[in-house]
């Protein structure tokens, strides 16, 4: 294999187009590659033991032909596609998988994956769905189990020192991602939505120190460039996973600039740091349960107030997205749901009410995770842009 | 100055020519079809003849509908959502909610001060569109334009599922074989399409006045069923197929006059030529 020479955006694009290229090189050098689903498995615990985490993705361009034999068709098409790729042998390079109870399908898939694909190592984290004190304690206990499991797999001890060092490395990456997103605040932004997605996806398929290097290259490149995006209607996109550029490309070709997102191959997994106190496992348990914002977690404390004051409830749940909209100066919000993504589906009527109440135009788009299904969305996007003009 | 709106829908192609005083000088409706679709320029030529105009006298052409990118002689493409909103509010200024049921899609539009402010569209499924009625009319050997009159004789409407065209068709055949009267089955079909589209439109928080447009609005049975489902009066324009083309022409006028005022109206080099297709 030839070492790739590309830097910055070109390197991100290459990595986006061939996501497993780098980990296959690393595997050839003896590294263990651990596939993970969703944003809930704590990556720090894996990299602290020199394992290379690799985010599992689907492929909207590949028809699902095998997964239907072991998953019902009425569930998340992204996860069906991911399993389909697994069944077709495209994840055979993995040494193990770590999956969490991100959503109901994610939970079942963790077990189905182990049944049909029998990876050498696997671990399932039963991440709680609510934010009580008891849930936090339970989550910490699960991470202790995960620690023991990783220790017995690697034969190494996961010391507090190693973990803290790993946390600092990932926090550095998070700071660099936030710095990259600052480049999206000017009008026009210095980096397009398509390019941003390529960088974010690349970060999830390479070790963190290489990701940090890539981010530094991209940041200095876009600061200097003269061929950046042209002016367009500034949009924020909130919703289910987007792991292919086709949707964002269609929006940007129609005259939009996707300048901010709240999605899980975007700002969502990177914006909150791990706040470091005295016990790194405590810190990880808190960060991954309390600080990550995803509709998969039910905001139970706030829910207690819902009947008394609906608007206050909405404010508590969604004001961070409104803050993004203000800071990145967007004109409209795309609410994006994958078909059968119940966790986002539950939120849509309420987040729409919230944006209506603060006077920010929004539109809901549902996509069934295939490239062909983008055509009908084009008319909706173009009409939304006409509304915003 | 004269302005043209060309609305290429999945089933019908509509052309409207208006004057600067918003007077409608001609309106022509022709089938889009598989082959006829190439002939949008002929529908356009008919409209010019009707208005007694030459193509060179036209100041601005806006194309809309799902075939909007296939019109080589258009100055601009605008989505059918914006065009319907404009067309509807120019004809009925009091309308706040418009529901359009066409050959292959259904949409709900929220209109404020003459502008589109929000919308919903059906997902990729024939149920809740004109195709639903066409498929079932064909299965029964009926003409789709007769369905409205047939249903008006109904006294005991049956319930037909609104989720799938194929299932509904099987249900219709089953009901008829049980001896249910045709008019009661057809009335059930109208309620099925109306309840499905009303359910979708409700996401917009419907405000009166409500108008129903698109080819399906010509079916009095669906209009009545929609009124029942929404619990309020539903208006229908005299020619419900044309609101998109009228709106397209009017938006074209707005663009042309604005460009003229700014000294930027450039007459585009264009010829009346055949519809082009995506490569």
Interface residues (C-beta under 8 A of the other chain):
Chain A: X349 X361 X363 X364 X366 X373 X376 X379 X380 X382 X383 X386 X387
Chain B: X66 X78 X79 X80 X81 X82 X115 X116 X117 X118 X119 X120 X121 X123 X124 X203
